[in-house]
């Protein structure tokens, strides 16, 4: 680990130079009154003071639609590999935690070359949260700060950034930051203060238990009335799935080109709240009730996915689903706290 | 495989296989026999499935009905959706994409020396055939073999010639029934559950393998419980929507189980307490 300090002006010059390089540079920018990750054209558009982005950076790791194969209709197929080098600037700790989870899920068991090749071509410049969003609860989920997964971690300490490089890719980039100097004790103390503050301060919704306890809680609450109570209002629109940084379920669809001879097999985002997510040919739907689908999402976050990734909870507290849900029922903290209220935990 | 894949295989790219035989088994089920264009050996164990695709239409999980003791790969495809409708239009010489084999297997080794009872409802006979044929080809390895087959109506019965041949043998007992009586049928009438009391082997000590439509499991499992069959001696073979077959896409999940990896064959004792399973 090497830690340096760079002034904001120097960092902006560094970003400008990056934009001029061959890599695609993606960063957080203002979009009307919100923020979004998008291709960065000017260094001054980068907004590291943002609160939360509309969609998580998942859209660059697992694009909403990606081509897996090109094919000849009814014939053979060829792998399509998309691994353009990219620098992703401004990933918040909770989103970084979500990316690390996806890395594990796509590489364990059957290794997914499509995801992993793209991932390896991406350099991540994470940054500590400077402004808390309206619904963030990362402090409750222990994801308000992050200590691995990124290539570089930035912390805004006022006029400058503290820059921690954790990988060879990261260290190579820091070498290009003109003016970067080793971080002094004073800067390190300021960084520590920012991180300490975030560790408790990013908590607009307070989970009444330790996240590690959720799998155990969910073992006893499968038939709790909260599932039906909440799901009664659910539009099955899948917005909570779309904005979630840890949702990675997908559908696979074939698209035929205009020549009717060639086409592509594409992977597109899917969502377990959508009505036909578990429907098989012949129209049998294995998860027909809204409440069963609503419950499935929160079980996946709190129990099923954790069992595949060493107990890490697959809700990182970004709060995006809370903001996105029209019916205002998606808040995981609300549901988990309700379960905690009436459940005796031995 | 491209350079950046570091020699790693693309898990989503199917291999081409050529259809060399096909025929309709009844009004909706088509039998297909395929050989790999690569000429490479294809190793699988009864119970597993493959992802079958027709580029331009789509991909779906299909059970393997052949036994690894046979040559090539045999599939039975019901005309029920867009992909299967297109497959039904194929002829000998046409190609299908195959990925796999995927999923768990029947207990071919653990069941050695034990009596086997297969309970099959409708198209549920298809995946079971893989193990039935395998057991018949390793006949000395297993105790008695009983196959209960329930079919909705007389003209939907599958693999009639093969079943007729087995019916004449002494080393396998076949008991068939149809749900609806018919003039052309002088056999049993009623659901497959009604055949369970007629099994002659010691049912609680047998390995009982069940595959059929969702509604069938409920009644068969109740009848087996009544007959005193322990849950760990029962295996069910489940169907779910799948898009990847490799534990990523999330579609086949039943609570914390992935049907594509933990299943499709489950020991009932591992599933009995899992809601949504059947």
Interface residues (C-beta under 8 A of the other chain):
Chain A: X68 X69 X71 X72 X73 X74 X75 X76 X77 X78 X79 X81 X83 X105 X106 X109 X110 X111 X112 X113 X114 X117 X120 X121 X222 X248 X249 X250 X251 X252 X253 X254 X256 X263 X265 X267 X270 X272 X277 X278 X279 X280 X281 X282 X284 X286 X287 X292 X296 X299 X300 X303 X304 X307
Chain B: X1 X2 X4 X5 X8 X9 X10 X11 X12 X13 X14 X16 X53 X54 X55 X56 X57 X58 X59 X60 X80 X81 X83 X84 X94 X95 X97 X214 X239 X240 X241 X243 X244 X246 X247 X248 X249 X250 X251 X253 X254 X255 X256 X261 X275 X276
